[in-house]
Amino acid sequence: QPILIGIELLHSLLGNYGLAIILLTLILKAVLLPLTKSSFKSMKAMQDLQPEIKAMRERIKDPNELNQATMELFKRHGVNPMGGCLPVFLQLPIFLGMYNALRTSFHLRHANFALWINDLAAPERLHILGVPVPVMILIMGATMLIQQITTPTSAPPEQRRMMLLMPLFFTGMFIIWPFPSGLV
């Protein structure tokens, strides 16, 4: 309901549900920015400690002793290993709320946005030579992939490859189980 109220309020100002959704998304991102910033700071601190953690793993073979030493290392450096997860946990209910709002709102049914997108509550498809192409989903997947490629990380190559597969996974998921175009 709060998301629908926000969309309706912004629609009354902008006159376009698509623009209202985009502006609401930007507002939510701005509100969550301090948490996202602290998450990035926590992830950076964890990356900085990786050489020390690797050295501890090589010299300490007992798992309990290793866990205790790792926790002491985190405490000494003021690092919370779960600090990077908080924004994800907060964004998930917002994402689900946005999904439900866009899926169930009768106001968004047949609400034009721009170009070929003429129903923000339904999956978007641009028909090219008779073939329905999910253009926005492909653009979303491409931007997620570019973001993963350009994000600096000191992760091992296997983990890096796995993170590069995530945009492909989400793109495939959005194509197989179509999401409302307003959510994409």
C-alpha positions as CSV (number, residue, x, y, z in Angstrom):
1,Q,0.0,0.0,0.0
2,P,2.7,2.6,0.8
3,I,4.3,2.0,-2.6
4,L,1.0,2.4,-4.4
5,I,0.3,5.6,-2.5
6,G,3.7,6.9,-3.5
7,I,3.1,5.9,-7.1
8,E,-0.3,7.6,-7.1
9,L,1.1,10.8,-5.5
10,L,4.0,11.0,-8.0
11,H,1.5,10.2,-10.9
12,S,-0.6,13.2,-9.8
13,L,2.5,15.4,-10.1
14,L,4.0,13.9,-13.3
15,G,1.0,12.6,-15.2
16,N,2.8,9.4,-16.3
17,Y,2.9,6.2,-14.2
18,G,6.2,5.1,-15.8
19,L,7.9,8.4,-14.7
20,A,6.2,8.0,-11.3
21,I,7.7,4.5,-10.9
22,I,11.2,5.8,-12.0
23,L,11.1,8.7,-9.6
24,L,9.8,6.5,-6.7
25,T,12.7,4.1,-7.4
26,L,15.2,7.0,-7.3
27,I,13.7,8.3,-4.1
28,L,13.9,4.8,-2.5
29,K,17.5,4.5,-3.7
30,A,18.4,7.9,-2.1
31,V,16.7,6.9,1.2
32,L,18.7,3.6,1.2
33,L,22.0,5.2,0.1
34,P,23.4,5.6,3.6
35,L,22.9,1.8,4.2
36,T,24.3,1.0,0.8
37,K,27.3,3.1,1.5
38,S,27.9,1.4,4.8
39,S,27.5,-2.0,3.0
40,F,30.2,-1.1,0.5
41,K,32.5,0.2,3.3
42,S,32.0,-3.1,5.1
43,M,32.6,-5.2,2.0
44,K,35.8,-3.1,1.3
45,A,37.0,-3.7,4.9
46,M,36.3,-7.5,4.5
47,Q,38.3,-7.4,1.3
48,D,41.2,-5.6,3.0
49,L,41.3,-8.4,5.7
50,Q,41.3,-11.3,3.2
51,P,45.2,-11.6,3.1
52,E,45.2,-11.9,7.0
53,I,42.3,-14.4,6.9
54,K,44.1,-16.4,4.3
55,A,47.3,-16.5,6.4
56,M,45.3,-17.6,9.4
57,R,43.7,-20.4,7.5
58,E,47.1,-21.7,6.5
59,R,48.5,-21.7,10.0
60,I,45.4,-22.6,12.1
61,K,43.9,-26.0,11.2
62,D,41.3,-26.3,14.0
63,P,38.0,-24.9,12.7
64,N,36.8,-23.7,16.1
65,E,40.1,-21.9,16.8
66,L,40.1,-20.4,13.2
67,N,36.5,-19.1,13.8
68,Q,37.5,-17.5,17.1
69,A,40.7,-16.0,15.6
70,T,38.7,-14.6,12.6
71,M,36.1,-13.1,14.9
72,E,38.8,-11.5,17.0
73,L,40.3,-10.1,13.8
74,F,37.0,-8.6,12.8
75,K,36.5,-7.2,16.3
76,R,40.0,-5.7,16.3
77,H,39.4,-3.9,13.0
78,G,35.7,-3.0,13.7
79,V,34.4,-5.0,10.8
80,N,30.9,-6.6,10.9
81,P,30.9,-9.7,8.6
82,M,27.1,-9.3,8.1
83,G,27.4,-5.5,7.4
84,G,27.2,-6.1,3.7
85,C,23.9,-8.0,3.9
86,L,21.7,-5.3,5.6
87,P,20.8,-3.3,2.5
88,V,19.9,-6.5,0.6
89,F,17.5,-7.5,3.4
90,L,15.9,-4.1,3.4
91,Q,15.7,-3.9,-0.4
92,L,14.0,-7.3,-0.7
93,P,10.7,-6.3,0.9
94,I,10.7,-3.1,-1.1
95,F,11.2,-5.1,-4.3
96,L,8.5,-7.5,-3.4
97,G,6.2,-4.6,-2.4
98,M,6.9,-3.0,-5.8
99,Y,6.2,-6.3,-7.6
100,N,2.9,-6.8,-5.8
101,A,1.9,-3.2,-6.3
102,L,2.6,-3.3,-10.0
103,R,1.0,-6.8,-10.5
104,T,-2.2,-6.0,-8.7
105,S,-2.8,-2.3,-9.2
106,F,-5.7,-1.7,-11.6
107,H,-4.5,1.9,-12.2
108,L,-1.4,0.6,-14.0
109,R,-3.3,-1.7,-16.3
110,H,-3.0,-0.3,-19.8
111,A,-1.1,2.7,-18.5
112,N,1.2,3.9,-21.3
113,F,4.8,4.8,-20.5
114,A,6.6,5.4,-23.8
115,L,7.3,3.9,-27.2
116,W,6.0,0.3,-27.3
117,I,5.3,0.0,-23.5
118,N,1.6,0.4,-23.2
119,D,0.8,-1.6,-20.1
120,L,3.0,-1.2,-17.0
121,A,1.3,-4.0,-15.2
122,A,2.0,-6.6,-17.9
123,P,5.3,-8.0,-19.3
124,E,6.7,-5.9,-22.1
125,R,7.5,-7.3,-25.5
126,L,8.5,-5.5,-28.7
127,H,7.5,-7.4,-31.7
128,I,10.4,-7.5,-34.2
129,L,9.5,-9.3,-37.4
130,G,6.7,-11.1,-35.6
131,V,9.0,-12.2,-32.7
132,P,8.3,-10.9,-29.2
133,V,11.6,-9.5,-27.8
134,P,11.8,-8.5,-24.1
135,V,13.9,-5.4,-24.8
136,M,13.8,-3.9,-21.3
137,I,14.7,-7.2,-19.7
138,L,17.7,-7.5,-22.0
139,I,18.7,-3.9,-21.3
140,M,18.4,-4.7,-17.5
141,G,20.6,-7.8,-17.9
142,A,23.2,-5.9,-19.9
143,T,23.4,-3.1,-17.4
144,M,23.7,-5.6,-14.5
145,L,26.5,-7.4,-16.4
146,I,28.3,-4.1,-17.1
147,Q,28.0,-3.2,-13.4
148,Q,29.4,-6.5,-12.3
149,I,32.3,-6.2,-14.8
150,T,33.2,-2.6,-13.8
151,T,32.9,-3.2,-10.0
152,P,36.4,-3.7,-8.6
153,T,36.9,-6.7,-6.5
154,S,39.6,-8.8,-5.0
155,A,37.5,-12.0,-5.1
156,P,39.0,-15.2,-6.3
157,P,38.5,-15.9,-10.1
158,E,35.9,-18.7,-9.4
159,Q,33.8,-16.3,-7.3
160,R,34.2,-13.6,-9.8
161,R,32.9,-15.9,-12.6
162,M,30.0,-16.9,-10.4
163,M,29.1,-13.2,-9.8
164,L,29.3,-12.6,-13.6
165,L,26.7,-15.4,-14.0
166,M,24.2,-13.7,-11.7
167,P,23.0,-11.1,-14.2
168,L,22.5,-13.9,-16.7
169,F,20.5,-15.8,-14.1
170,F,18.3,-12.9,-13.3
171,T,17.8,-12.0,-17.0
172,G,16.7,-15.6,-17.7
173,M,14.5,-15.6,-14.6
174,F,12.7,-12.4,-15.8
175,I,12.3,-13.9,-19.3
176,I,10.9,-17.3,-18.1
177,W,8.7,-15.8,-15.4
178,P,7.7,-12.5,-16.9
179,F,7.6,-9.5,-14.5
180,P,5.5,-6.4,-15.0
181,S,7.3,-3.9,-17.3
182,G,7.0,-1.3,-14.6
183,L,9.1,-3.4,-12.3
184,V,11.7,-4.1,-14.9
